Amino acid sequence: MSVKLTKKQLAVLNYLEDFTEENGFSPSYREIMAGLGLTSVSAVAEHIDNLVAKGALRKVPGAARSLEILDYRHTETVDLFKVKMEECTEEEKEVLIRAAEILGLDLG
């Protein structure tokens, strides 16, 4: 089972990933707000809290710039796809590969 994220939550994750890769540290809530065109820091905090609750992010309480993106796709799902692909027809395999791509799963 994979975690379902909203479009805004995905936007926050993508922004965090890009910012962190470019700067070597995670953005502040105000930087996220400005980067995504949000109108309040509390909206950012709500998205961050929801992402933490869903297991997509980790943060250190009381520490600045401590957001870390976690792999929110469960390994059990990847394992299930791999097992099914071993015992299916070529047509079914193509469907599974397309589904994995849609889900963003790395079957490699």
PyMOL commands that set and color helices and strands:
alter all, ss='L'
color gray80, all
select helices_A, chain A and resi 7-23+29-36+41-53+75-86+90-103
alter helices_A, ss='H'
color red, helices_A
select strands_A, chain A and resi 57-58+68-69
alter strands_A, ss='S'
color yellow, strands_A
deselect
rebuild
show_as cartoon
